[in-house]
Amino acid sequence: MLQVDNQSFLDNNIYLVTSGGARIRLGTATGNSSTTMRIPATYVFGGTELRFLADPIGSQRTPISQSITVFPGDNVKLIIPPA
């Protein structure tokens, strides 16, 4: 599972970025709230390195997280700071 703590006023579309560079949309994190999203099991096997991209709706910036190793059953927290 991915818990997104969106501290920004803007809603953000959240994407999983695979090691091959593909973007898989996980959902939308509403501004100033926490949202839980499921990471598809097909992308987590053994120790898998993943990155997440937050695409703010109505903004030009698209920050991407550092790589993190995720194992099946892990809970990952992504914090989007205020802009």
mmCIF file as gemmi writes it, N, C-alpha and C atoms, coordinates in Angstrom:
data_model
loop_
_atom_site.group_PDB
_atom_site.id
_atom_site.type_symbol
_atom_site.label_atom_id
_atom_site.label_alt_id
_atom_site.label_comp_id
_atom_site.label_asym_id
_atom_site.label_entity_id
_atom_site.label_seq_id
_atom_site.pdbx_PDB_ins_code
_atom_site.Cartn_x
_atom_site.Cartn_y
_atom_site.Cartn_z
_atom_site.occupancy
_atom_site.B_iso_or_equiv
_atom_site.pdbx_formal_charge
_atom_site.auth_seq_id
_atom_site.auth_asym_id
_atom_site.pdbx_PDB_model_num
ATOM 1 N N . MET Axp A 1 ? 0.84 -1.186 0 1 0 ? 1 A 1
ATOM 2 C CA . MET Axp A 1 ? 0 0 0 1 0 ? 1 A 1
ATOM 3 C C . MET Axp A 1 ? 0.88 1.243 0 1 0 ? 1 A 1
ATOM 4 N N . LEU Axp A 2 ? 0.362 2.308 -0.581 1 0 ? 2 A 1
ATOM 5 C CA . LEU Axp A 2 ? 1.035 3.593 -0.612 1 0 ? 2 A 1
ATOM 6 C C . LEU Axp A 2 ? 0.151 4.597 0.115 1 0 ? 2 A 1
ATOM 7 N N . GLN Axp A 3 ? 0.699 5.216 1.15 1 0 ? 3 A 1
ATOM 8 C CA . GLN Axp A 3 ? -0.024 6.271 1.846 1 0 ? 3 A 1
ATOM 9 C C . GLN Axp A 3 ? 0.575 7.6 1.396 1 0 ? 3 A 1
ATOM 10 N N . VAL Axp A 4 ? -0.261 8.463 0.85 1 0 ? 4 A 1
ATOM 11 C CA . VAL Axp A 4 ? 0.179 9.764 0.358 1 0 ? 4 A 1
ATOM 12 C C . VAL Axp A 4 ? -0.308 10.835 1.32 1 0 ? 4 A 1
ATOM 13 N N . ASP Axp A 5 ? 0.626 11.569 1.889 1 0 ? 5 A 1
ATOM 14 C CA . ASP Axp A 5 ? 0.314 12.707 2.755 1 0 ? 5 A 1
ATOM 15 C C . ASP Axp A 5 ? 0.533 13.962 1.917 1 0 ? 5 A 1
ATOM 16 N N . ASN Axp A 6 ? -0.545 14.464 1.343 1 0 ? 6 A 1
ATOM 17 C CA . ASN Axp A 6 ? -0.461 15.62 0.451 1 0 ? 6 A 1
ATOM 18 C C . ASN Axp A 6 ? -0.644 16.894 1.273 1 0 ? 6 A 1
ATOM 19 N N . GLN Axp A 7 ? 0.457 17.584 1.543 1 0 ? 7 A 1
ATOM 20 C CA . GLN Axp A 7 ? 0.434 18.814 2.328 1 0 ? 7 A 1
ATOM 21 C C . GLN Axp A 7 ? 0.274 20.047 1.438 1 0 ? 7 A 1
ATOM 22 N N . SER Axp A 8 ? 0.158 19.829 0.14 1 0 ? 8 A 1
ATOM 23 C CA . SER Axp A 8 ? -0.014 20.904 -0.833 1 0 ? 8 A 1
ATOM 24 C C . SER Axp A 8 ? -1.501 21.227 -0.982 1 0 ? 8 A 1
ATOM 25 N N . PHE Axp A 9 ? -1.795 22.43 -1.471 1 0 ? 9 A 1
ATOM 26 C CA . PHE Axp A 9 ? -3.183 22.796 -1.736 1 0 ? 9 A 1
ATOM 27 C C . PHE Axp A 9 ? -3.705 22.126 -2.998 1 0 ? 9 A 1
ATOM 28 N N . LEU Axp A 10 ? -2.798 21.782 -3.919 1 0 ? 10 A 1
ATOM 29 C CA . LEU Axp A 10 ? -3.208 21.204 -5.198 1 0 ? 10 A 1
ATOM 30 C C . LEU Axp A 10 ? -3.447 19.706 -5.089 1 0 ? 10 A 1
ATOM 31 N N . ASP Axp A 11 ? -4.442 19.209 -5.812 1 0 ? 11 A 1
ATOM 32 C CA . ASP Axp A 11 ? -4.618 17.767 -5.968 1 0 ? 11 A 1
ATOM 33 C C . ASP Axp A 11 ? -3.474 17.259 -6.843 1 0 ? 11 A 1
ATOM 34 N N . ASN Axp A 12 ? -3.038 16.016 -6.6 1 0 ? 12 A 1
ATOM 35 C CA . ASN Axp A 12 ? -1.935 15.432 -7.356 1 0 ? 12 A 1
ATOM 36 C C . ASN Axp A 12 ? -2.33 14.073 -7.904 1 0 ? 12 A 1
ATOM 37 N N . ASN Axp A 13 ? -2.075 13.847 -9.187 1 0 ? 13 A 1
ATOM 38 C CA . ASN Axp A 13 ? -2.182 12.501 -9.738 1 0 ? 13 A 1
ATOM 39 C C . ASN Axp A 13 ? -0.897 11.778 -9.359 1 0 ? 13 A 1
ATOM 40 N N . ILE Axp A 14 ? -1.023 10.564 -8.827 1 0 ? 14 A 1
ATOM 41 C CA . ILE Axp A 14 ? 0.13 9.805 -8.35 1 0 ? 14 A 1
ATOM 42 C C . ILE Axp A 14 ? 0.381 8.643 -9.301 1 0 ? 14 A 1
ATOM 43 N N . TYR Axp A 15 ? 1.645 8.512 -9.712 1 0 ? 15 A 1
ATOM 44 C CA . TYR Axp A 15 ? 2.052 7.455 -10.633 1 0 ? 15 A 1
ATOM 45 C C . TYR Axp A 15 ? 3.157 6.621 -10.007 1 0 ? 15 A 1
ATOM 46 N N . LEU Axp A 16 ? 3.135 5.345 -10.293 1 0 ? 16 A 1
ATOM 47 C CA . LEU Axp A 16 ? 4.235 4.441 -10.003 1 0 ? 16 A 1
ATOM 48 C C . LEU Axp A 16 ? 5.133 4.477 -11.23 1 0 ? 16 A 1
ATOM 49 N N . VAL Axp A 17 ? 6.441 4.651 -11.026 1 0 ? 17 A 1
ATOM 50 C CA . VAL Axp A 17 ? 7.386 4.665 -12.137 1 0 ? 17 A 1
ATOM 51 C C . VAL Axp A 17 ? 8.214 3.388 -12.047 1 0 ? 17 A 1
ATOM 52 N N . THR Axp A 18 ? 8.099 2.538 -13.051 1 0 ? 18 A 1
ATOM 53 C CA . THR Axp A 18 ? 8.804 1.257 -13.042 1 0 ? 18 A 1
ATOM 54 C C . THR Axp A 18 ? 10.277 1.46 -13.405 1 0 ? 18 A 1
ATOM 55 N N . SER Axp A 19 ? 11.067 0.42 -13.21 1 0 ? 19 A 1
ATOM 56 C CA . SER Axp A 19 ? 12.492 0.506 -13.543 1 0 ? 19 A 1
ATOM 57 C C . SER Axp A 19 ? 12.7 0.752 -15.034 1 0 ? 19 A 1
ATOM 58 N N . GLY Axp A 20 ? 11.733 0.361 -15.866 1 0 ? 20 A 1
ATOM 59 C CA . GLY Axp A 20 ? 11.814 0.601 -17.299 1 0 ? 20 A 1
ATOM 60 C C . GLY Axp A 20 ? 11.334 1.986 -17.712 1 0 ? 20 A 1
ATOM 61 N N . GLY Axp A 21 ? 10.836 2.769 -16.739 1 0 ? 21 A 1
ATOM 62 C CA . GLY Axp A 21 ? 10.402 4.129 -17.021 1 0 ? 21 A 1
ATOM 63 C C . GLY Axp A 21 ? 8.919 4.283 -17.301 1 0 ? 21 A 1
ATOM 64 N N . ALA Axp A 22 ? 8.166 3.173 -17.275 1 0 ? 22 A 1
ATOM 65 C CA . ALA Axp A 22 ? 6.72 3.26 -17.511 1 0 ? 22 A 1
ATOM 66 C C . ALA Axp A 22 ? 6.035 3.932 -16.323 1 0 ? 22 A 1
ATOM 67 N N . ARG Axp A 23 ? 4.999 4.727 -16.607 1 0 ? 23 A 1
ATOM 68 C CA . ARG Axp A 23 ? 4.208 5.376 -15.552 1 0 ? 23 A 1
ATOM 69 C C . ARG Axp A 23 ? 2.865 4.674 -15.446 1 0 ? 23 A 1
ATOM 70 N N . ILE Axp A 24 ? 2.554 4.201 -14.239 1 0 ? 24 A 1
ATOM 71 C CA . ILE Axp A 24 ? 1.282 3.524 -13.971 1 0 ? 24 A 1
ATOM 72 C C . ILE Axp A 24 ? 0.512 4.415 -12.99 1 0 ? 24 A 1
ATOM 73 N N . ARG Axp A 25 ? -0.642 4.917 -13.403 1 0 ? 25 A 1
ATOM 74 C CA . ARG Axp A 25 ? -1.425 5.81 -12.545 1 0 ? 25 A 1
ATOM 75 C C . ARG Axp A 25 ? -2.038 5.02 -11.405 1 0 ? 25 A 1
ATOM 76 N N . LEU Axp A 26 ? -1.814 5.492 -10.168 1 0 ? 26 A 1
ATOM 77 C CA . LEU Axp A 26 ? -2.366 4.835 -8.982 1 0 ? 26 A 1
ATOM 78 C C . LEU Axp A 26 ? -3.626 5.527 -8.485 1 0 ? 26 A 1
ATOM 79 N N . GLY Axp A 27 ? -3.761 6.831 -8.745 1 0 ? 27 A 1
ATOM 80 C CA . GLY Axp A 27 ? -4.949 7.552 -8.292 1 0 ? 27 A 1
ATOM 81 C C . GLY Axp A 27 ? -4.64 9.016 -8.082 1 0 ? 27 A 1
ATOM 82 N N . THR Axp A 28 ? -5.576 9.713 -7.421 1 0 ? 28 A 1
ATOM 83 C CA . THR Axp A 28 ? -5.442 11.138 -7.149 1 0 ? 28 A 1
ATOM 84 C C . THR Axp A 28 ? -5.395 11.368 -5.649 1 0 ? 28 A 1
ATOM 85 N N . ALA Axp A 29 ? -4.412 12.151 -5.218 1 0 ? 29 A 1
ATOM 86 C CA . ALA Axp A 29 ? -4.289 12.552 -3.817 1 0 ? 29 A 1
ATOM 87 C C . ALA Axp A 29 ? -4.85 13.961 -3.689 1 0 ? 29 A 1
ATOM 88 N N . THR Axp A 30 ? -5.94 14.099 -2.961 1 0 ? 30 A 1
ATOM 89 C CA . THR Axp A 30 ? -6.587 15.389 -2.77 1 0 ? 30 A 1
ATOM 90 C C . THR Axp A 30 ? -5.685 16.3 -1.932 1 0 ? 30 A 1
ATOM 91 N N . GLY Axp A 31 ? -5.716 17.588 -2.235 1 0 ? 31 A 1
ATOM 92 C CA . GLY Axp A 31 ? -4.904 18.548 -1.505 1 0 ? 31 A 1
ATOM 93 C C . GLY Axp A 31 ? -5.219 18.579 -0.025 1 0 ? 31 A 1
ATOM 94 N N . ASN Axp A 32 ? -4.185 18.787 0.793 1 0 ? 32 A 1
ATOM 95 C CA . ASN Axp A 32 ? -4.308 18.887 2.252 1 0 ? 32 A 1
ATOM 96 C C . ASN Axp A 32 ? -5.012 17.697 2.884 1 0 ? 32 A 1
ATOM 97 N N . SER Axp A 33 ? -4.677 16.501 2.437 1 0 ? 33 A 1
ATOM 98 C CA . SER Axp A 33 ? -5.287 15.301 3.021 1 0 ? 33 A 1
ATOM 99 C C . SER Axp A 33 ? -4.372 14.104 2.82 1 0 ? 33 A 1
ATOM 100 N N . SER Axp A 34 ? -4.727 13.017 3.476 1 0 ? 34 A 1
ATOM 101 C CA . SER Axp A 34 ? -4.009 11.756 3.31 1 0 ? 34 A 1
ATOM 102 C C . SER Axp A 34 ? -4.874 10.791 2.525 1 0 ? 34 A 1
ATOM 103 N N . THR Axp A 35 ? -4.249 10.054 1.629 1 0 ? 35 A 1
ATOM 104 C CA . THR Axp A 35 ? -4.941 9.103 0.768 1 0 ? 35 A 1
ATOM 105 C C . THR Axp A 35 ? -4.148 7.81 0.75 1 0 ? 35 A 1
ATOM 106 N N . THR Axp A 36 ? -4.845 6.684 0.773 1 0 ? 36 A 1
ATOM 107 C CA . THR Axp A 36 ? -4.188 5.386 0.671 1 0 ? 36 A 1
ATOM 108 C C . THR Axp A 36 ? -4.514 4.784 -0.689 1 0 ? 36 A 1
ATOM 109 N N . MET Axp A 37 ? -3.457 4.302 -1.365 1 0 ? 37 A 1
ATOM 110 C CA . MET Axp A 37 ? -3.605 3.704 -2.694 1 0 ? 37 A 1
ATOM 111 C C . MET Axp A 37 ? -2.946 2.336 -2.698 1 0 ? 37 A 1
ATOM 112 N N . ARG Axp A 38 ? -3.495 1.442 -3.489 1 0 ? 38 A 1
ATOM 113 C CA . ARG Axp A 38 ? -2.929 0.101 -3.621 1 0 ? 38 A 1
ATOM 114 C C . ARG Axp A 38 ? -1.871 0.102 -4.722 1 0 ? 38 A 1
ATOM 115 N N . ILE Axp A 39 ? -0.7 -0.447 -4.39 1 0 ? 39 A 1
ATOM 116 C CA . ILE Axp A 39 ? 0.334 -0.656 -5.4 1 0 ? 39 A 1
ATOM 117 C C . ILE Axp A 39 ? 0.041 -2.008 -6.039 1 0 ? 39 A 1
ATOM 118 N N . PRO Axp A 40 ? -0.175 -2.077 -7.353 1 0 ? 40 A 1
ATOM 119 C CA . PRO Axp A 40 ? -0.507 -3.353 -7.991 1 0 ? 40 A 1
ATOM 120 C C . PRO Axp A 40 ? 0.564 -4.423 -7.716 1 0 ? 40 A 1
ATOM 121 N N . ALA Axp A 41 ? 0.118 -5.601 -7.304 1 0 ? 41 A 1
ATOM 122 C CA . ALA Axp A 41 ? 1.022 -6.699 -6.948 1 0 ? 41 A 1
ATOM 123 C C . ALA Axp A 41 ? 1.916 -7.106 -8.115 1 0 ? 41 A 1
ATOM 124 N N . THR Axp A 42 ? 1.476 -6.869 -9.328 1 0 ? 42 A 1
ATOM 125 C CA . THR Axp A 42 ? 2.277 -7.249 -10.498 1 0 ? 42 A 1
ATOM 126 C C . THR Axp A 42 ? 3.578 -6.461 -10.607 1 0 ? 42 A 1
ATOM 127 N N . TYR Axp A 43 ? 3.69 -5.339 -9.848 1 0 ? 43 A 1
ATOM 128 C CA . TYR Axp A 43 ? 4.895 -4.516 -9.903 1 0 ? 43 A 1
ATOM 129 C C . TYR Axp A 43 ? 5.778 -4.683 -8.675 1 0 ? 43 A 1
ATOM 130 N N . VAL Axp A 44 ? 5.348 -5.504 -7.705 1 0 ? 44 A 1
ATOM 131 C CA . VAL Axp A 44 ? 6.129 -5.726 -6.49 1 0 ? 44 A 1
ATOM 132 C C . VAL Axp A 44 ? 6.385 -7.218 -6.35 1 0 ? 44 A 1
ATOM 133 N N . PHE Axp A 45 ? 7.632 -7.621 -6.533 1 0 ? 45 A 1
ATOM 134 C CA . PHE Axp A 45 ? 8.002 -9.029 -6.387 1 0 ? 45 A 1
ATOM 135 C C . PHE Axp A 45 ? 9.406 -9.076 -5.816 1 0 ? 45 A 1
ATOM 136 N N . GLY Axp A 46 ? 9.602 -9.872 -4.762 1 0 ? 46 A 1
ATOM 137 C CA . GLY Axp A 46 ? 10.899 -9.879 -4.089 1 0 ? 46 A 1
ATOM 138 C C . GLY Axp A 46 ? 11.191 -8.48 -3.584 1 0 ? 46 A 1
ATOM 139 N N . GLY Axp A 47 ? 12.407 -8.017 -3.754 1 0 ? 47 A 1
ATOM 140 C CA . GLY Axp A 47 ? 12.763 -6.637 -3.434 1 0 ? 47 A 1
ATOM 141 C C . GLY Axp A 47 ? 12.793 -5.84 -4.719 1 0 ? 47 A 1
ATOM 142 N N . THR Axp A 48 ? 11.781 -5.028 -4.947 1 0 ? 48 A 1
ATOM 143 C CA . THR Axp A 48 ? 11.64 -4.281 -6.199 1 0 ? 48 A 1
ATOM 144 C C . THR Axp A 48 ? 11.911 -2.805 -5.952 1 0 ? 48 A 1
ATOM 145 N N . GLU Axp A 49 ? 12.74 -2.203 -6.797 1 0 ? 49 A 1
ATOM 146 C CA . GLU Axp A 49 ? 12.982 -0.764 -6.689 1 0 ? 49 A 1
ATOM 147 C C . GLU Axp A 49 ? 11.898 -0.017 -7.454 1 0 ? 49 A 1
ATOM 148 N N . LEU Axp A 50 ? 11.228 0.895 -6.729 1 0 ? 50 A 1
ATOM 149 C CA . LEU Axp A 50 ? 10.158 1.683 -7.323 1 0 ? 50 A 1
ATOM 150 C C . LEU Axp A 50 ? 10.413 3.164 -7.065 1 0 ? 50 A 1
ATOM 151 N N . ARG Axp A 51 ? 9.816 3.989 -7.912 1 0 ? 51 A 1
ATOM 152 C CA . ARG Axp A 51 ? 9.784 5.436 -7.712 1 0 ? 51 A 1
ATOM 153 C C . ARG Axp A 51 ? 8.342 5.884 -7.907 1 0 ? 51 A 1
ATOM 154 N N . PHE Axp A 52 ? 8.016 7.016 -7.328 1 0 ? 52 A 1
ATOM 155 C CA . PHE Axp A 52 ? 6.671 7.561 -7.45 1 0 ? 52 A 1
ATOM 156 C C . PHE Axp A 52 ? 6.761 8.983 -7.976 1 0 ? 52 A 1
ATOM 157 N N . LEU Axp A 53 ? 5.802 9.342 -8.829 1 0 ? 53 A 1
ATOM 158 C CA . LEU Axp A 53 ? 5.755 10.659 -9.43 1 0 ? 53 A 1
ATOM 159 C C . LEU Axp A 53 ? 4.457 11.322 -9.005 1 0 ? 53 A 1
ATOM 160 N N . ALA Axp A 54 ? 4.55 12.558 -8.529 1 0 ? 54 A 1
ATOM 161 C CA . ALA Axp A 54 ? 3.368 13.343 -8.168 1 0 ? 54 A 1
ATOM 162 C C . ALA Axp A 54 ? 3.191 14.431 -9.222 1 0 ? 54 A 1
ATOM 163 N N . ASP Axp A 55 ? 2.069 14.401 -9.906 1 0 ? 55 A 1
ATOM 164 C CA . ASP Axp A 55 ? 1.787 15.364 -10.969 1 0 ? 55 A 1
ATOM 165 C C . ASP Axp A 55 ? 0.68 16.298 -10.488 1 0 ? 55 A 1
ATOM 166 N N . PRO Axp A 56 ? 1.052 17.502 -9.994 1 0 ? 56 A 1
ATOM 167 C CA . PRO Axp A 56 ? 0.045 18.428 -9.477 1 0 ? 56 A 1
ATOM 168 C C . PRO Axp A 56 ? -0.879 18.925 -10.582 1 0 ? 56 A 1
ATOM 169 N N . ILE Axp A 57 ? -2.158 18.846 -10.325 1 0 ? 57 A 1
ATOM 170 C CA . ILE Axp A 57 ? -3.147 19.311 -11.284 1 0 ? 57 A 1
ATOM 171 C C . ILE Axp A 57 ? -3.131 20.837 -11.276 1 0 ? 57 A 1
ATOM 172 N N . GLY Axp A 58 ? -2.856 21.449 -12.434 1 0 ? 58 A 1
ATOM 173 C CA . GLY Axp A 58 ? -2.807 22.898 -12.557 1 0 ? 58 A 1
ATOM 174 C C . GLY Axp A 58 ? -1.426 23.48 -12.319 1 0 ? 58 A 1
ATOM 175 N N . SER Axp A 59 ? -0.391 22.65 -12.374 1 0 ? 59 A 1
ATOM 176 C CA . SER Axp A 59 ? 0.979 23.128 -12.163 1 0 ? 59 A 1
ATOM 177 C C . SER Axp A 59 ? 1.898 22.491 -13.194 1 0 ? 59 A 1
ATOM 178 N N . GLN Axp A 60 ? 3.046 23.099 -13.413 1 0 ? 60 A 1
ATOM 179 C CA . GLN Axp A 60 ? 4.003 22.599 -14.39 1 0 ? 60 A 1
ATOM 180 C C . GLN Axp A 60 ? 5.014 21.63 -13.791 1 0 ? 60 A 1
ATOM 181 N N . ARG Axp A 61 ? 5.181 21.619 -12.463 1 0 ? 61 A 1
ATOM 182 C CA . ARG Axp A 61 ? 6.204 20.768 -11.845 1 0 ? 61 A 1
ATOM 183 C C . ARG Axp A 61 ? 5.698 19.336 -11.706 1 0 ? 61 A 1
ATOM 184 N N . THR Axp A 62 ? 6.584 18.372 -11.818 1 0 ? 62 A 1
ATOM 185 C CA . THR Axp A 62 ? 6.229 16.965 -11.619 1 0 ? 62 A 1
ATOM 186 C C . THR Axp A 62 ? 7.36 16.286 -10.849 1 0 ? 62 A 1
ATOM 187 N N . PRO Axp A 63 ? 7.396 16.47 -9.531 1 0 ? 63 A 1
ATOM 188 C CA . PRO Axp A 63 ? 8.475 15.867 -8.745 1 0 ? 63 A 1
ATOM 189 C C . PRO Axp A 63 ? 8.388 14.345 -8.739 1 0 ? 63 A 1
ATOM 190 N N . ILE Axp A 64 ? 9.561 13.715 -8.683 1 0 ? 64 A 1
ATOM 191 C CA . ILE Axp A 64 ? 9.642 12.265 -8.653 1 0 ? 64 A 1
ATOM 192 C C . ILE Axp A 64 ? 10.462 11.864 -7.434 1 0 ? 64 A 1
ATOM 193 N N . SER Axp A 65 ? 10.07 10.788 -6.782 1 0 ? 65 A 1
ATOM 194 C CA . SER Axp A 65 ? 10.766 10.355 -5.575 1 0 ? 65 A 1
ATOM 195 C C . SER Axp A 65 ? 12.069 9.656 -5.916 1 0 ? 65 A 1
ATOM 196 N N . GLN Axp A 66 ? 12.89 9.468 -4.909 1 0 ? 66 A 1
ATOM 197 C CA . GLN Axp A 66 ? 14.071 8.639 -5.052 1 0 ? 66 A 1
ATOM 198 C C . GLN Axp A 66 ? 13.614 7.188 -5.142 1 0 ? 66 A 1
ATOM 199 N N . SER Axp A 67 ? 14.498 6.316 -5.615 1 0 ? 67 A 1
ATOM 200 C CA . SER Axp A 67 ? 14.176 4.888 -5.669 1 0 ? 67 A 1
ATOM 201 C C . SER Axp A 67 ? 14.077 4.331 -4.258 1 0 ? 67 A 1
ATOM 202 N N . ILE Axp A 68 ? 13.123 3.448 -4.059 1 0 ? 68 A 1
ATOM 203 C CA . ILE Axp A 68 ? 12.937 2.788 -2.779 1 0 ? 68 A 1
ATOM 204 C C . ILE Axp A 68 ? 12.714 1.308 -3.053 1 0 ? 68 A 1
ATOM 205 N N . THR Axp A 69 ? 13.321 0.453 -2.247 1 0 ? 69 A 1
ATOM 206 C CA . THR Axp A 69 ? 13.124 -0.982 -2.407 1 0 ? 69 A 1
ATOM 207 C C . THR Axp A 69 ? 11.879 -1.389 -1.635 1 0 ? 69 A 1
ATOM 208 N N . VAL Axp A 70 ? 10.943 -2.009 -2.338 1 0 ? 70 A 1
ATOM 209 C CA . VAL Axp A 70 ? 9.661 -2.392 -1.761 1 0 ? 70 A 1
ATOM 210 C C . VAL Axp A 70 ? 9.505 -3.906 -1.858 1 0 ? 70 A 1
ATOM 211 N N . PHE Axp A 71 ? 9.04 -4.505 -0.763 1 0 ? 71 A 1
ATOM 212 C CA . PHE Axp A 71 ? 8.763 -5.938 -0.718 1 0 ? 71 A 1
ATOM 213 C C . PHE Axp A 71 ? 7.251 -6.141 -0.633 1 0 ? 71 A 1
ATOM 214 N N . PRO Axp A 72 ? 6.736 -7.289 -1.098 1 0 ? 72 A 1
ATOM 215 C CA . PRO Axp A 72 ? 5.299 -7.557 -0.976 1 0 ? 72 A 1
ATOM 216 C C . PRO Axp A 72 ? 4.851 -7.386 0.474 1 0 ? 72 A 1
ATOM 217 N N . GLY Axp A 73 ? 3.753 -6.687 0.68 1 0 ? 73 A 1
ATOM 218 C CA . GLY Axp A 73 ? 3.201 -6.455 2.007 1 0 ? 73 A 1
ATOM 219 C C . GLY Axp A 73 ? 3.698 -5.184 2.682 1 0 ? 73 A 1
ATOM 220 N N . ASP Axp A 74 ? 4.702 -4.504 2.088 1 0 ? 74 A 1
ATOM 221 C CA . ASP Axp A 74 ? 5.217 -3.255 2.669 1 0 ? 74 A 1
ATOM 222 C C . ASP Axp A 74 ? 4.188 -2.138 2.549 1 0 ? 74 A 1
ATOM 223 N N . ASN Axp A 75 ? 4.252 -1.208 3.504 1 0 ? 75 A 1
ATOM 224 C CA . ASN Axp A 75 ? 3.489 0.03 3.43 1 0 ? 75 A 1
ATOM 225 C C . ASN Axp A 75 ? 4.48 1.156 3.193 1 0 ? 75 A 1
ATOM 226 N N . VAL Axp A 76 ? 4.235 1.951 2.169 1 0 ? 76 A 1
ATOM 227 C CA . VAL Axp A 76 ? 5.139 3.027 1.775 1 0 ? 76 A 1
ATOM 228 C C . VAL Axp A 76 ? 4.426 4.352 2.006 1 0 ? 76 A 1
ATOM 229 N N . LYS Axp A 77 ? 5.162 5.343 2.527 1 0 ? 77 A 1
ATOM 230 C CA . LYS Axp A 77 ? 4.571 6.665 2.748 1 0 ? 77 A 1
ATOM 231 C C . LYS Axp A 77 ? 5.262 7.673 1.843 1 0 ? 77 A 1
ATOM 232 N N . LEU Axp A 78 ? 4.466 8.448 1.125 1 0 ? 78 A 1
ATOM 233 C CA . LEU Axp A 78 ? 4.951 9.502 0.237 1 0 ? 78 A 1
ATOM 234 C C . LEU Axp A 78 ? 4.411 10.829 0.77 1 0 ? 78 A 1
ATOM 235 N N . ILE Axp A 79 ? 5.316 11.755 1.059 1 0 ? 79 A 1
ATOM 236 C CA . ILE Axp A 79 ? 4.898 13.071 1.569 1 0 ? 79 A 1
ATOM 237 C C . ILE Axp A 79 ? 5.104 14.101 0.457 1 0 ? 79 A 1
ATOM 238 N N . ILE Axp A 80 ? 4.034 14.829 0.136 1 0 ? 80 A 1
ATOM 239 C CA . ILE Axp A 80 ? 4.104 15.925 -0.835 1 0 ? 80 A 1
ATOM 240 C C . ILE Axp A 80 ? 4.101 17.204 -0.008 1 0 ? 80 A 1
ATOM 241 N N . PRO Axp A 81 ? 5.238 17.916 0.038 1 0 ? 81 A 1
ATOM 242 C CA . PRO Axp A 81 ? 5.306 19.12 0.881 1 0 ? 81 A 1
ATOM 243 C C . PRO Axp A 81 ? 4.488 20.27 0.285 1 0 ? 81 A 1
ATOM 244 N N . PRO Axp A 82 ? 4.179 21.266 1.125 1 0 ? 82 A 1
ATOM 245 C CA . PRO Axp A 82 ? 3.47 22.433 0.601 1 0 ? 82 A 1
ATOM 246 C C . PRO Axp A 82 ? 4.321 23.131 -0.469 1 0 ? 82 A 1
ATOM 247 N N . ALA Axp A 83 ? 3.679 23.645 -1.485 1 0 ? 83 A 1
ATOM 248 C CA . ALA Axp A 83 ? 4.429 24.307 -2.565 1 0 ? 83 A 1
ATOM 249 C C . ALA Axp A 83 ? 4.827 25.702 -2.167 1 0 ? 83 A 1
